Amino acid sequence: MRAARSTLTPLATLVAISVAVSVAVAALPAGAAAQNREMTPEERARLMAEYEARIDAELVSERPIEMFDSIWIEELTWMEVRDMMADGYNIAIISTGGIEQNGPYVATGKHNYVLQGTCEAIARELGTALCAPIMKLVPEGNIDEPSGHMRYPGTISLRQETFEAVLDDVASSLRAHGFEHIVFIGDSGGNVQGMANVAARLNERWDDAHAHHIPEYYRYGGGDFLESELGIVETENDGIHDSFGITSLMMTVDPTVVRYDQRVKAGLAKINGVPIAPKEKTIEIGLKLQAYRTALTVEKIRESIANAGS
């Protein structure tokens, strides 16, 4: 595993030391902390050295419990992330979804629910990848004079510059810990250009890691697969921000997020002319679509990583 490198300027280093000393002093008994005002520079340096030594010892300490089975960084302890990276997990996937209107039946977090299933499937298929927390907030339209999805209650939008800055910070954090390949996938079309912009900038800036934007994850042709491979054809257009493919993917995670029971009760258990009942059949189709999308994305990720090393 590549060791994290310090890129602090001298001034930033002094600030960091000051903060660390303050933290260390705060952990001392009340009497000792009160004497801090009288500490000499040498004593403060010694305290800082002791503090850093404790951190260094902790960073190499043995994990006291068995490994938890997850590929989601937010579900793992820092020790589990460290040990998985030591075992060769050098890929981190940053997925972007959104909170937006999706018609009368589908939860605003549509893309995020899809990513719960697809990011995990992609990471497990790669075998050496972990998923960063899903970026659930993305550009969805103008905020001050609402446009696009922002005209509907519940939608949350980021400015483009905010979105790209957050992507940069998340990717840079992962790189600082030693991940060598940072992969961007987006489940919404409005996210694509921002991810491409950030990946390009990161690759210009980095010399020990690579950023990979995989547009094929979004342009996977799910409708074509459903029609040509599974014989499912949407014969109508309900005119809402939904499709059978997306609904089936969401139902593999949780049928309640497409209001399955309520729609069955109201006689509205279909989308674009295709029934979503029985749910067992739709979930089975969703898993097949997820597998297709996973295989394509994994192939493109491996190609991108191979090209980065050439």
Secondary structure, DSSP 8 states (H G I E B T S, - for coil): ---------HHHHHHHHHHHHHHHHHTS-HHHHHGGGG--HHHHHHHHHHHHHHHHHHHT----S------BGGGS-HHHHHHHHHTT--EEEEEE--B---TTTS-TTHHHHHHHHHHHHHHHHHSSEEE---B--B--S-TTTT-GGGGSTT-BB--HHHHHHHHHHHHHHHHHTT-SEEEEEESSGGGHHHHHHHHHHHHHH-SS-EEEE-GGGTS--HHHHHHHHH--------SSS--HHHHHHHHHH-GGGGTHHHHHHHT--EETTEE--SHHHHHHHHHHHHHHHHHHHHHHHHHHHHHHT-
